[in-house]
Structure formats: C-alpha cells, structure tokens
Amino acid sequence: MKDNNSKQVLLSVLGVAILVVAVVGVSFAAFSYSQTGEKVNTITTGTISMDYVEGENAISLTNALPMTDEVGKALADANQYFDFTVSANITGTTTINYAITATKEADSTIPDTGVKVYLTDMDADGDTPITGYKTPKKVSELQKTSSDVSGAPDDQYKLTSDTFSATSSQAYRLRMWVADDYKVSGVAQTYKLRVNVYGTAAAQ
C-alpha cells in the first residue's frame, strides 16, 4: 500500500514539475515581434512591449545619378533619407534582442552592388554613424540573416542589431544612394528597400 502511495506522490510531483517546465518554456517564447513597413505597430505580452514607428519620409531611387560617399552621407532633403524609431517598454529583467533588416522590392532594377546605405544614430549627438557604418556599405556587402536571435526570417539584409534590457528607445536615419562606381545606363532604373524590425525576448 505504501508503495502505491509513494508511486502516486512521485507521479504527482513529476506531473507538477513537467507543468512548471512547460509554463517556463512558454514564458521564454511568449514575446516575439515583427514589423514590415507599417506606420505604427505595437505588440504587448504582459510586461513587454515594442514599437516600430516610421517617419513620413521614404527613399526610392529612380533615375538617380551616382554620388560620392561624402555627398551621400550629407543627404538632407525630403525623400533622401528614412527616419524610424525602435522602442521597448520593459518591466523586470527581460532582455529583447532586435534586428533591423531590409528587403529589396521586386521591381528594383539596379543591382545590390550599385547601391550604398548609411545608417546613423539620431539620439544623443544626433546623426552619428552606428557601429559598422564608419564608412557607407554597398547593399551587396551587408550580412544576411540566418537563424537570427531576433527572430528575423533568413536571407534578409541585416542593417544592424542590438538589445533592450530596460525601457528605452533608439532613433535611426537611413540614407541610400547610387554608388559612384556604378555605370549608369540610358535605361530608367530604380531601387527600393523595405525596412523591417524583428524582436524576441532572450531566454532567462
């Protein structure tokens, strides 16, 4: 009789332990965020929320002439840059890994080797290059996402990645132009990038 009672107690304890593991596993995976080019979106799970807010401006290169990096880095007119902000509202010790990626629109006709991008930090001192962008990069030089910790789909161009470990926000500015070593043809050409943001809570 004691053996049966012991077995029942043991099975009950194991059942509760498995349930706890299952609940903890779900809590680790409960937060994920993806945003692909909408104006303002928020996803919230309990004590975590993340926003991606686009500015009104957007970049679309059509029949643009090649320019040097110095000229491209200083572009400041309407439709010559793209402003956006990524922010997080966190209570507790959760860390959010996020990635900013880009996907080329299907109707783009300029090759990735012919377009340069330049990403800057618009907080603090304002318009300063973020890590990895001391010099502008060709789109073809950007790393592609693969099993990214942010939850970003594979095979997207990664512009940058970072983490939030407390309530915070980060403002960015993206510039894009035709590289000065690209040979322009007489045919009309275009290039369009869509900026995406992905985030997921790190396992605790």
C-alpha positions as CSV (number, residue, x, y, z in Angstrom):
1,M,0.0,0.0,0.0
2,K,2.8,2.3,0.9
3,D,4.5,1.6,-2.4
4,N,1.3,2.6,-4.3
5,N,1.0,5.8,-2.3
6,S,4.7,6.6,-2.9
7,K,4.3,6.0,-6.6
8,Q,1.2,8.3,-6.7
9,V,3.1,11.0,-4.9
10,L,6.1,10.6,-7.2
11,L,3.9,10.8,-10.3
12,S,2.1,13.9,-8.9
13,V,5.4,15.6,-8.3
14,L,6.7,14.7,-11.7
15,G,3.5,15.9,-13.3
16,V,3.8,19.3,-11.5
17,A,7.5,19.6,-12.5
18,I,6.7,18.9,-16.1
19,L,3.9,21.5,-16.0
20,V,6.3,24.1,-14.5
21,V,8.8,23.4,-17.2
22,A,6.2,23.7,-19.8
23,V,4.9,27.1,-18.4
24,V,8.5,28.4,-18.1
25,G,9.2,27.3,-21.7
26,V,6.2,29.2,-22.9
27,S,7.1,32.3,-20.9
28,F,10.5,32.4,-22.7
29,A,8.9,32.2,-26.1
30,A,5.9,34.4,-25.3
31,F,7.3,37.6,-26.8
32,S,8.1,38.0,-30.4
33,Y,7.7,41.0,-32.7
34,S,7.9,41.5,-36.3
35,Q,7.1,44.6,-38.3
36,T,7.5,45.0,-42.1
37,G,6.8,48.5,-43.2
38,E,3.6,49.6,-41.5
39,K,3.4,53.1,-39.9
40,V,3.0,52.3,-36.2
41,N,2.6,48.8,-34.6
42,T,2.8,47.5,-31.1
43,I,2.8,44.0,-29.7
44,T,2.5,43.5,-26.0
45,T,2.8,40.4,-23.7
46,G,2.4,41.2,-20.1
47,T,5.3,43.4,-19.1
48,I,7.0,43.7,-22.5
49,S,6.0,45.9,-25.4
50,M,8.0,47.0,-28.5
51,D,7.2,49.7,-31.1
52,Y,8.5,50.5,-34.5
53,V,7.5,53.9,-35.8
54,E,8.3,55.1,-39.3
55,G,8.7,58.7,-40.3
56,E,6.7,60.2,-43.1
57,N,9.7,60.2,-45.5
58,A,10.8,57.3,-47.6
59,I,13.6,56.6,-50.1
60,S,13.1,55.4,-53.6
61,L,15.9,55.7,-56.1
62,T,14.7,56.3,-59.6
63,N,17.0,57.6,-62.3
64,A,19.3,58.8,-59.6
65,L,22.8,59.8,-60.5
66,P,25.9,58.2,-58.8
67,M,27.4,60.2,-56.0
68,T,30.4,60.0,-53.7
69,D,30.2,58.8,-50.1
70,E,30.8,62.3,-48.8
71,V,27.8,63.7,-50.7
72,G,25.6,60.7,-49.9
73,K,26.3,60.9,-46.1
74,A,25.1,64.5,-46.1
75,L,21.8,64.0,-47.9
76,A,19.2,66.0,-46.0
77,D,16.3,66.9,-48.4
78,A,12.9,65.3,-48.3
79,N,12.8,61.7,-49.7
80,Q,16.6,61.5,-49.4
81,Y,16.6,59.7,-46.0
82,F,14.3,57.5,-44.0
83,D,13.8,58.1,-40.2
84,F,12.4,55.5,-37.8
85,T,12.4,54.7,-34.1
86,V,12.5,51.4,-32.3
87,S,11.5,51.4,-28.6
88,A,10.7,48.9,-25.8
89,N,8.8,49.1,-22.6
90,I,10.2,46.5,-20.2
91,T,9.3,45.8,-16.6
92,G,11.7,43.4,-14.8
93,T,14.9,41.9,-16.1
94,T,13.9,40.8,-19.6
95,T,16.2,41.5,-22.5
96,I,14.9,41.9,-26.0
97,N,17.2,41.1,-28.9
98,Y,16.2,43.0,-32.0
99,A,17.4,43.3,-35.6
100,I,16.7,45.9,-38.3
101,T,16.7,44.3,-41.7
102,A,15.9,45.3,-45.2
103,T,14.3,43.5,-48.2
104,K,14.6,44.6,-51.8
105,E,11.4,45.2,-53.6
106,A,10.8,43.0,-56.6
107,D,10.6,45.9,-59.1
108,S,14.2,47.1,-58.3
109,T,16.4,47.1,-61.4
110,I,19.7,48.5,-60.0
111,P,21.9,45.6,-58.7
112,D,22.8,45.4,-55.0
113,T,26.4,46.2,-56.0
114,G,25.3,49.6,-57.3
115,V,23.6,51.0,-54.2
116,K,25.1,52.2,-50.9
117,V,23.4,52.5,-47.5
118,Y,24.4,54.6,-44.4
119,L,22.7,54.1,-41.0
120,T,23.1,56.7,-38.3
121,D,22.0,57.2,-34.7
122,M,19.7,60.2,-34.3
123,D,19.8,60.2,-30.5
124,A,22.3,61.9,-28.2
125,D,24.7,63.9,-30.5
126,G,22.4,63.1,-33.5
127,D,23.2,61.8,-37.0
128,T,26.3,59.9,-36.0
129,P,27.2,56.6,-37.7
130,I,26.3,53.5,-35.7
131,T,28.8,50.7,-35.2
132,G,29.9,49.2,-38.6
133,Y,28.9,52.3,-40.6
134,K,32.0,54.5,-40.2
135,T,32.0,54.2,-44.0
136,P,28.9,53.5,-46.0
137,K,28.2,50.0,-47.2
138,K,27.1,48.6,-50.5
139,V,23.9,46.5,-50.1
140,S,25.8,43.6,-51.5
141,E,28.2,43.8,-48.6
142,L,25.5,43.5,-45.9
143,Q,25.3,40.3,-43.9
144,K,22.3,38.1,-44.5
145,T,20.1,36.9,-41.6
146,S,20.4,33.2,-40.7
147,S,18.8,31.7,-37.5
148,D,18.9,35.2,-36.0
149,V,18.3,35.5,-32.3
150,S,15.9,38.4,-33.0
151,G,13.6,36.0,-34.8
152,A,14.2,37.7,-38.2
153,P,13.5,35.4,-41.2
154,D,16.5,34.0,-43.0
155,D,18.0,35.7,-46.0
156,Q,17.2,39.3,-45.3
157,Y,19.8,42.1,-45.4
158,K,20.8,42.9,-41.8
159,L,21.3,46.6,-41.3
160,T,22.1,46.3,-37.6
161,S,21.1,44.5,-34.4
162,D,21.0,45.5,-30.7
163,T,19.3,44.8,-27.4
164,F,17.0,46.5,-25.0
165,S,17.4,45.5,-21.3
166,A,15.3,48.3,-19.9
167,T,12.6,50.7,-21.2
168,S,14.3,52.7,-23.9
169,S,14.1,53.9,-27.5
170,Q,16.5,54.3,-30.4
171,A,16.1,56.7,-33.3
172,Y,17.7,55.8,-36.6
173,R,18.2,57.5,-40.0
174,L,18.9,55.5,-43.2
175,R,20.3,57.1,-46.3
176,M,20.7,55.3,-49.6
177,W,22.2,56.4,-52.9
178,V,23.7,55.1,-56.2
179,A,27.4,54.2,-55.7
180,D,29.9,56.4,-57.6
181,D,31.5,53.3,-59.3
182,Y,28.2,52.2,-60.8
183,K,27.9,52.7,-64.5
184,V,24.5,54.2,-65.3
185,S,22.9,53.0,-68.5
186,G,20.5,55.0,-70.6
187,V,17.5,52.9,-69.4
188,A,15.4,54.1,-66.5
189,Q,16.4,52.2,-63.3
190,T,15.0,52.0,-59.8
191,Y,15.9,50.6,-56.4
192,K,13.6,50.2,-53.3
193,L,14.3,48.8,-49.9
194,R,11.7,48.0,-47.2
195,V,12.9,48.3,-43.6
196,N,11.8,45.6,-41.2
197,V,12.2,45.3,-37.4
198,Y,12.1,41.9,-35.5
199,G,12.5,41.3,-31.8
200,T,12.3,38.5,-29.3
201,A,12.8,38.1,-25.6
202,A,16.0,36.4,-24.7
203,A,15.8,33.2,-22.6
204,Q,16.3,33.9,-18.9
